[in-house]
């Protein structure tokens, strides 16, 4: 199983970023996928998840601002992040139930 997140960077409050996750080595189209994040000095927390058929779930703090999506034909998972806040600063990872890939840093700062 390989999961590689990309698309992070530094953005001002109110800005947007779109994260991507390339998946390989497993049946992505049948796998429940999630985004999690680890803010500096804090524990890892759930951000959003999506079932194989597209049912999405979000942490309350990101509802209405983040959108998770997937392209099963391309084995890709996405996270569109709008109206970013300083508290969204974290390393973001895509993950299955048992594997967390390499993360991408998101920094929201003026």
C-alpha positions in Angstrom: 0.0 0.0 0.0 1.3 3.4 -1.0 -0.3 6.7 -0.3 1.4 10.0 -1.3 -0.2 13.3 -0.4 0.7 16.5 -2.3 -0.5 20.0 -2.8 0.3 21.6 0.5 2.0 24.9 0.9 1.8 28.3 2.6 -1.4 30.4 2.2 -2.9 33.4 3.8 -6.0 33.2 6.0 -9.0 33.0 3.7 -7.1 31.3 1.0 -7.5 28.0 -0.7 -5.5 24.9 -1.4 -6.3 21.5 -3.0 -4.6 18.5 -1.7 -4.2 15.3 -3.8 -3.4 11.8 -2.7 -2.1 9.2 -5.2 -2.9 5.6 -4.1 -1.5 2.3 -5.2 -1.0 -1.2 -4.2 -4.6 -2.0 -3.1 -8.2 -1.9 -4.4 -8.7 1.8 -4.1 -12.1 1.7 -5.6 -13.3 -0.5 -2.8 -11.6 1.2 0.0 -12.9 3.7 2.6 -10.5 6.7 2.5 -9.9 9.5 4.9 -7.9 12.7 5.4 -6.3 13.2 8.8 -4.1 16.0 10.0 -1.6 16.6 12.7 -1.3 20.2 13.9 2.1 21.2 15.4 2.5 19.7 18.9 -0.9 18.0 18.8 -2.4 14.6 18.2 -3.5 13.4 14.8 -7.2 14.3 14.1 -9.8 13.3 11.6 -10.6 15.8 8.9 -12.8 14.1 6.3 -13.6 10.7 4.9 -15.3 9.2 1.9 -16.8 5.8 1.2 -16.1 3.9 -2.0 -19.4 5.0 -3.4 -18.9 8.7 -2.5 -20.5 9.2 0.9 -18.6 12.0 2.6 -18.2 12.9 6.3 -16.4 15.9 7.9 -15.1 17.1 11.2 -17.3 19.9 12.4 -14.6 22.4 12.2 -14.1 22.0 8.5 -17.8 21.5 7.4 -18.7 24.0 4.7 -15.1 24.9 4.0 -13.5 21.6 2.9 -14.7 19.1 0.3 -13.4 15.6 -0.1 -13.6 13.8 -3.4 -12.2 10.8 -5.2 -11.5 9.6 -8.7 -11.6 5.8 -8.5 -10.5 5.5 -12.2 -7.3 7.4 -11.3 -6.8 6.0 -7.8 -6.8 9.6 -6.5 -8.2 11.2 -3.4 -8.6 15.0 -3.1 -9.3 17.6 -0.4 -10.4 21.0 -1.5 -9.8 23.5 1.3 -11.4 26.9 1.2 -11.6 29.8 3.7 -8.5 28.5 5.4 -7.8 29.5 9.0 -4.6 29.5 11.0 -5.9 26.6 13.0 -5.9 24.5 9.8 -2.1 24.6 9.9 -1.0 20.9 10.1 0.6 18.1 8.2 -2.2 16.5 6.2 -2.2 12.8 5.4 -4.4 10.5 3.4 -5.1 7.2 5.0 -7.0 3.9 4.8 -8.2 2.1 8.0 -4.7 0.8 8.6 -2.2 2.8 6.6 -1.2 6.5 6.7 0.8 7.8 3.8 3.4 10.5 3.6 2.0 13.8 4.5 2.0 17.3 3.0 2.5 20.5 5.1 -0.2 23.1 5.1 0.6 26.4 6.7 -2.0 29.2 7.0 -0.4 32.4 8.1 -0.4 36.1 7.2 
